[in-house]
Amino acid sequence: MTERVLRLLRVGRSVSNLDCAIAFYSDALDFSLVNETQIDDPALGELMGIPGMRAHTATLRLGQQEIALTAFDPPGRAYPPKSRTTDQWFQHLAIVVSDMEAAYAGLCRHFFTAITEGGPQQLPPNAGSVTAFKFRDPDGHPLELLHFPAGSGDALWQQKRGGRDVFLGIDHSAITVADAAQSTDFYSRLLGFGVAARSINSGTEQVSLDHAPDVRMNVVALEPTEAQTPHVELLGYERPAGRPVPVDVKSNDILADWLVLEVHDLPRLVQVLEFEGVEFVSPGIVTLVNGLRSAFVRDPTGHLLMFRQA
């Protein structure tokens, strides 16, 4: 499968104010600024479906993982009010911590909006016995603090357990999907992700974690071909039902996170996706001024994916 996804390079996130976003992720979550760039490249607007746009972007790193925060000109719409984890535009970053008590106390010194009720929740063994806390950054983007018990999770997190750092890195990006089976087929059959784990999450702890009544959801962990961390998790809520992704969502809207995926053979992948009737935001492959060749699509639920040639 030559068109397979090799790795999840980073998660892109649209922000309303880049300086404020950098400050939050740096001060509250211990990310470090890698670089900051003004982009005035017509090809980027072509790629992301917003002709004539400009962008001011910052790449931040936590451990070995990265995110890209981007303020667009023109700006997009604000994050939808009263959003819930079950809404199908939900996409979070799961940040692994070595000490949940210390991480939560540090976060509480900054402005954020809690999703989880009652502070961090320890989930039952069928959900990995992890301790988790979901919240939103000042723009409304969802995030999660995640602590793995000894001997669980990616080996990378076990190797870092004895260090001094509280915030260790990004384990995965989780996305709420309309149909777990359809999305699993899309990511595995078309993109080459491997199914690493499945679980059905429910119960009082999950209700508190998601701040949603009577939660029951299918969780599918997907790993790219060459790098298992960070990975992607699909959240298929059987109940309660969430709202679909707005049909008119644009790449510069604040809710429009996107996964940046490195692929082995971009032209072949584009052929496959076009044959399968996948919705493209870009007109096929676009070459940016820096020479990167990329394509931009929506998955079956409407989440944005940016593919880059390795």
C-alpha positions in Angstrom: 0.0 0.0 0.0 2.3 2.7 -1.3 -0.1 5.6 -0.5 -0.2 4.8 3.2 0.0 7.4 6.0 3.4 7.2 7.6 3.0 9.4 10.6 0.9 12.1 12.2 3.2 15.1 12.0 1.2 17.6 14.1 -2.3 18.9 14.7 -3.2 22.2 13.2 -5.5 24.5 15.2 -7.1 27.8 14.1 -6.9 30.5 16.8 -8.4 34.0 17.2 -5.3 35.6 18.7 -1.9 34.0 18.1 0.0 35.7 21.0 -2.7 34.7 23.5 -2.8 31.2 22.2 1.0 30.8 22.4 0.9 32.2 26.0 -1.7 29.7 27.1 -0.1 26.6 25.6 3.3 27.7 26.9 2.4 28.9 30.4 -0.4 26.5 31.3 0.8 23.3 29.4 4.5 23.8 29.1 4.8 23.8 25.3 7.8 25.5 23.8 7.8 27.8 20.8 9.7 26.3 17.9 9.1 29.0 15.3 6.7 31.7 14.2 6.0 32.6 10.6 4.0 35.1 8.6 2.6 33.3 5.5 1.6 35.3 2.4 1.4 32.4 -0.2 -1.5 32.3 -2.6 -1.1 28.5 -2.8 -1.9 28.2 0.9 -5.3 29.8 0.3 -5.8 27.5 -2.7 -4.9 24.4 -0.5 -7.2 25.4 2.4 -10.1 26.6 0.3 -9.9 30.3 1.2 -8.5 32.2 -1.8 -6.5 35.3 -0.9 -6.0 34.5 2.7 -2.9 35.2 4.8 -1.8 33.4 7.9 0.4 33.9 11.0 1.4 30.6 12.3 3.4 29.2 15.3 4.8 25.7 15.7 4.9 24.6 19.4 6.5 21.4 20.8 5.8 19.4 23.9 8.3 16.5 24.3 8.6 15.0 20.8 5.2 16.1 19.5 4.1 19.3 17.8 1.1 21.5 17.2 0.6 24.4 14.8 -1.4 27.4 15.9 -2.6 29.6 13.1 -4.4 33.0 13.0 -6.0 33.7 9.7 -6.6 36.9 7.8 -9.5 37.0 7.1 -10.5 35.3 10.4 -13.1 32.6 10.6 -16.1 32.2 12.9 -15.8 31.6 16.7 -16.1 28.2 18.3 -19.8 27.2 18.5 -21.2 28.0 21.9 -22.5 25.3 24.2 -20.5 22.7 22.3 -20.4 19.2 23.7 -18.0 16.2 23.4 -20.7 14.3 21.5 -20.9 17.0 18.8 -19.1 15.7 15.7 -16.8 18.7 15.4 -15.2 17.7 18.7 -11.4 17.1 18.3 -9.1 17.1 21.3 -5.4 16.8 22.1 -4.6 14.3 24.8 -1.6 15.6 26.8 0.2 13.0 28.9 1.2 14.1 32.4 3.5 12.4 34.9 1.6 13.8 37.9 -2.1 14.5 37.5 -2.4 16.4 40.8 0.4 18.7 39.9 -0.7 19.2 36.3 -4.3 20.0 37.3 -3.1 22.4 40.0 -0.9 24.2 37.5 -3.7 24.4 34.9 -6.0 25.9 37.5 -3.8 28.9 37.7 -4.8 29.9 34.2 -8.1 30.7 32.4 -9.8 27.6 30.9 -13.3 26.1 30.7 -13.8 22.7 32.3 -15.6 19.9 30.4 -15.1 17.2 33.1 -17.2 17.5 36.2 -15.6 17.1 39.6 -11.9 17.3 38.6 -9.8 14.5 37.1 -11.6 11.1 36.8 -10.0 7.6 37.0 -11.6 5.4 34.4 -12.3 1.7 34.9 -10.0 -1.1 33.7 -11.9 -1.6 30.4 -10.9 2.0 29.6 -7.3 1.5 30.6 -7.5 2.7 34.3 -6.2 6.0 33.1 -6.9 9.3 34.9 -8.2 12.0 32.7 -9.5 15.6 32.7 -11.1 17.3 29.7 -11.2 21.1 29.3 -11.2 23.9 26.7 -8.6 26.5 25.9 -9.6 30.2 25.8 -10.8 29.8 22.2 -13.0 26.8 23.1 -10.7 24.1 21.7 -11.0 20.9 23.7 -7.9 19.3 25.4 -7.4 16.4 27.8 -4.9 15.8 30.5 -4.1 12.1 30.6 -2.1 10.0 33.2 -1.3 6.4 32.5 -0.8 3.9 35.4 2.5 2.1 35.5 3.0 -0.4 32.7 0.3 1.0 30.5 0.2 3.3 27.4 2.9 3.9 24.9 6.4 2.8 26.1 7.5 6.4 25.5 5.4 7.6 28.5 6.8 4.8 30.8 10.4 5.9 29.9 9.6 9.4 31.0 7.9 8.6 34.3 11.0 9.2 36.4 11.8 12.6 35.0 11.0 16.1 36.4 8.7 17.2 33.7 5.0 17.2 34.5 3.7 17.6 30.9 5.3 15.0 28.8 3.8 15.1 25.2 0.8 14.4 23.0 -0.5 10.9 23.0 -3.2 11.2 20.5 -5.9 13.4 18.9 -9.4 12.1 19.4 -12.3 12.9 17.0 -16.0 12.4 17.5 -17.3 10.6 14.4 -20.8 10.1 12.9 -20.3 6.3 12.3 -17.4 4.5 13.9 -17.5 1.6 11.5 -17.4 3.8 8.4 -14.7 6.0 9.8 -12.6 3.0 10.8 -12.9 1.7 7.3 -11.8 5.1 5.9 -8.8 5.4 8.0 -7.7 1.8 7.8 -8.5 0.7 4.3 -7.9 4.0 2.5 -5.1 5.6 4.6 -3.4 2.5 6.0 -3.9 3.1 9.7 -3.8 0.0 11.9 -6.4 -0.7 14.5 -4.4 -0.8 17.8 -7.3 -1.2 20.3 -11.0 -1.0 20.7 -13.2 -0.4 23.7 -16.7 0.5 24.7 -16.7 3.3 27.3 -19.6 4.0 29.6 -20.4 4.3 33.3 -20.4 7.1 35.9 -16.7 8.0 35.4 -17.2 8.5 31.6 -20.4 10.6 32.3 -18.4 12.9 34.6 -15.4 13.0 32.1 -17.6 14.0 29.2 -20.2 16.0 31.1 -22.9 14.1 29.2 -25.7 11.9 30.5 -25.8 8.1 30.0 -22.7 8.0 27.8 -21.9 5.0 25.8 -19.3 5.2 23.0 -17.1 3.0 20.8 -13.5 4.0 21.0 -11.1 2.9 18.2 -7.4 3.6 18.5 -5.6 3.9 15.1 -1.9 4.0 14.6 -0.1 5.2 11.4 2.4 2.9 9.7 5.8 4.1 11.0 5.1 6.0 14.2 2.6 5.0 16.9 2.7 8.2 18.9 0.9 10.5 18.4 -2.0 8.4 17.1 -5.7 9.0 16.3 -8.7 7.9 18.3 -12.2 7.7 16.9 -15.1 8.4 19.3 -18.3 6.9 18.1 -21.1 7.9 20.6 -24.0 5.6 20.6 -25.6 7.9 23.1 -26.3 10.7 23.7 -26.5 11.9 20.1 -24.4 14.9 19.0 -24.8 17.5 16.3 -23.2 17.0 12.9 -20.3 19.2 11.6 -21.7 22.3 9.9 -21.8 21.8 6.2 -20.4 25.3 5.6 -17.4 25.1 8.0 -14.3 26.7 6.6 -10.6 26.0 7.3 -10.2 29.3 9.1 -13.2 28.7 11.5 -12.0 28.2 15.0 -13.5 24.8 15.3 -11.6 23.6 12.2 -8.7 21.6 13.6 -6.8 19.5 11.0 -4.5 16.5 11.2 -1.2 16.9 9.2 -0.4 13.5 7.9 2.8 12.5 6.1 2.2 10.0 3.3 4.5 7.8 1.2 3.0 8.5 -2.3 0.7 11.6 -2.4 -0.3 11.4 -6.1 -1.4 7.7 -5.7 -3.3 8.6 -2.5 -5.1 11.5 -4.2 -6.1 9.1 -7.0 -7.5 6.6 -4.5 -9.4 9.3 -2.6 -10.9 10.8 -5.7 -12.0 7.3 -6.9 -13.7 6.8 -3.6 -15.6 10.1 -3.8 -13.8 11.7 -0.8 -14.6 15.4 -0.5 -11.5 17.6 -1.4 -11.0 21.1 0.0 -8.0 21.6 -2.3 -8.0 21.2 -6.1 -6.0 18.0 -5.8 -2.3 18.4 -5.0 -1.0 22.0 -4.3 2.7 23.0 -4.2 3.4 25.6 -1.6 6.0 28.3 -2.0 8.4 26.3 0.3 8.2 23.4 -2.0 5.9 21.2 0.1 3.3 19.2 -1.9 0.0 18.9 0.0 -3.7 18.0 -0.4 -6.6 18.9 1.9 -9.7 16.7 2.4 -12.6 16.0 4.7 -13.1 12.6 6.3 -16.6 11.0 6.3 -17.7 13.0 9.4 -16.2 16.3 8.1 -12.9 16.5 10.0 -10.1 18.1 8.0 -7.0 16.2 6.9 -3.9 17.7 5.4 -1.7 15.2 3.5 2.0 16.0 2.9 4.4 14.1 0.6 7.2 12.5 2.6 
